[in-house]
Amino acid sequence: MSNPPVFHTLGCRLNAYETEAMREMTQSAGVGDAVIVNTCAVTSEAVRKARQEIRKLRRDNPNARLIVTGCAAQTEPQTFEAMDEVDLVLGNTEKMQPETWANLPADFIGETEKVRVDDIMSVEETAGHLIDGFGRHRAYVQVQNGCDHRCTFCIIPYGRGNSRSVPAGVVVEQIKRLVDRGFNEVVLTGVDLTSWGADLPGEPKLGDLVMRILRLVPDLPRMRISSIDSIEVDENLMQAIATEPRLMPHLHLSLQHGDDLILKRMKRRHLRDDAIAFCEEAKRLRPDMTFGADIIAGFPTETDDHFLNSLKLVEDCDLTWLHVFPYSPRPGTPAARMPQVNGKAIKDRAAQLRRKGEERVKSHLSKQIGQKHNILVEKPRLGRTEQFAEVVFHHDQPEGQIVQARISGATERQLVALNQ
């Protein structure tokens, strides 16, 4: 009797959702004795780590079929085809097709085609099963995939294809089913979430989708939206921020940098003042709003003064949760051909940003002491506030439920709830 496939997921949350969809498809197809690696391509380091992980997995699983998929497999399949440890390379489209896994047990022999990666740019639809990726206690609903923008540092459009949206009616019905199953929090997610709707009839905006969900699913207690591009935020989304308490007061922003010249060289569509103005307005509409942000350290041509503008942006935008990325060139992107910053400088600047982020988290957490929070319980003694701060409990709480507790203390990264 064969063993069920073993999955290893690298990179973004979206990959984690798609892994769950693949898990269901492989189970239905009866795939066994396989190790499936879902890779990330966001940085060169991510690809290096993927190759390292694959070698380790082959050593640990000498008799299993080793399958590599995900964004790195899509963007540079030849890298994994050349690895003796790898038996099959699947693209991002192929991994989400049930027939791929249904045919696998029959045609997986050493002489078959090792690489199955089609042109991702030809894909025009987001398959319905992509919105079925769940966490244990909050549900993740993928409403969009791909990206039409071409930031000079980013390889992701070549791994994910152009932007495609899931129709609003499909999203609403999915969320209704999730609420019926007992989920108390839903997160809308996508590669370029604020581009949702541009390819649908009437070109609706993300705010239209958010308002529609909240109106048509009144029993949904909490909704989150994942990473957004602030320059694309529409009026209805701002209205939802201002008027809908079920939309959680936490936004993760794709800012990338704090200097106008570097933003132009990145081919971003916003300037520094745009980011600051958005954050100020969101805080005015929702005073308890917190922000996370992606920031790249050491982008080509970045000087010390350019970097200081990123460092200052953390304060100017009142950012709390930072995702800091040391720049690494991706072959095939325009930024890889620009004058590069010294590796030591990149490392030092990333460290400075991370220290600033740690200071901001500690400041935010200290301000919560004595406050009451509604907390979604993820594990018996761990949950998250509406602003997404982690909370530890002294006593077991009901998993998946929302409990109210007063905050009695804080560590460097977590809040501590008063004994209950």
Salt bridges, closest charged atoms under 4 A:
GLU18 OE1 - LYS95 NZ 2.86
GLU18 OE2 - ARG160 NH1 2.60
GLU20 OE2 - ARG23 NH2 3.24
GLU45 OE2 - ARG48 NH2 2.61
GLU53 OE2 - HIS8 ND1 3.36
ASP60 OD2 - LYS56 NZ 2.95
GLU76 OE2 - ARG330 NH2 3.31
ASP87 OD2 - ARG58 NH2 2.91
ASP107 OD1 - ARG116 NH2 3.53
GLU173 OE2 - LYS176 NZ 3.58
GLU185 OE2 - ARG138 NE 2.61
GLU185 OE1 - ARG222 NE 2.87
GLU185 OE2 - ARG224 NE 2.77
ASP192 OD2 - HIS149 NE2 3.30
ASP229 OD1 - ARG268 NH2 3.56
ASP229 OD2 - ARG269 NH2 2.44
GLU232 OE2 - HIS149 NE2 3.10
GLU232 OE2 - ARG269 NH1 3.05
ASP259 OD2 - HIS306 NE2 3.93
GLU281 OE2 - ARG284 NH2 2.80
ASP288 OD1 - ARG286 NE 3.20
ASP294 OD1 - HIS252 NE2 2.82
ASP294 OD1 - HIS323 ND1 3.58
GLU302 OE2 - HIS257 NE2 2.64
GLU302 OE1 - ARG349 NH1 2.76
ASP304 OD1 - ARG349 NH2 2.78
GLU315 OE2 - LYS356 NZ 3.21
GLU315 OE1 - ARG360 NH1 3.12
ASP316 OD2 - ARG272 NH2 2.43
ASP318 OD2 - LYS283 NZ 3.22
ASP318 OD1 - ARG360 NH2 2.25
ASP348 OD2 - LYS344 NZ 2.86
GLU359 OE1 - LYS356 NZ 3.91
GLU378 OE2 - ARG138 NH1 2.47
GLU378 OE2 - ARG384 NE 3.32
GLU390 OE2 - ARG384 NH2 3.26
ASP396 OD1 - ARG381 NE 2.86
GLU399 OE1 - ARG136 NH2 3.27
GLU399 OE1 - HIS137 NE2 2.81
